[in-house]
Amino acid sequence: MAMTMTQKLYDMVKDFPESEIAEILDFAEFLREKRRSENIELASDELLIELKGGLESSLVLAGDPAKIQETLRNEWN
């Protein structure tokens, strides 16, 4: 019967002292956080790509950029 990687890892560390198991756990948590942060970065990049070109036909942002900026600034007065 073939052992899974999880079973192999368990069999290898089950007799380790608690201090070494704590190190392994710290490393596993580091890897999980690294994977999570990479997934978040990928997701945010994908979201930004989806927005690309979304304002090309905007009536609000059509025209002279300096005039648009002036209009937006004047909204605060």
C-alpha positions, -999 to +999 in steps of 0.1 A: +000+000+000+014+034-010+018+059+017+007+095+011+031+123+017+011+133+047+015+098+062+052+098+054+057+131+071+037+120+102+057+087+104+090+106+101+082+132+129+060+113+153+089+105+176+106+139+174+109+159+205+083+187+209+108+214+202+116+200+168+079+194+160+074+231+169+100+241+143+083+220+117+050+235+126+064+270+123+078+262+089+045+247+077+027+279+089+052+300+070+046+280+038+008+283+043+010+321+048+034+324+018+009+305-004-020+326+008-002+359+002+008+347-033-028+338-041-040+373-029-014+389-051-025+369-081-061+377-074-055+414-071-035+415-103-063+397-121-088+422-107-067+451-120-064+435-154-101+432-156-105+469-150-080+478-178-097+501-203-130+502-184-132+540-186-124+545-223-160+554-231-167+573-199-185+606-205-172+619-172-136+614-182-139+624-218-121+656-229-091+676-218-073+660-189-064+694-174-101+705-175-112+673-159-087+677-131-098+713-125-134+702-124-126+675-099-106+699-077-135+724-078-159+698-064-142+703-030-148+741-029 
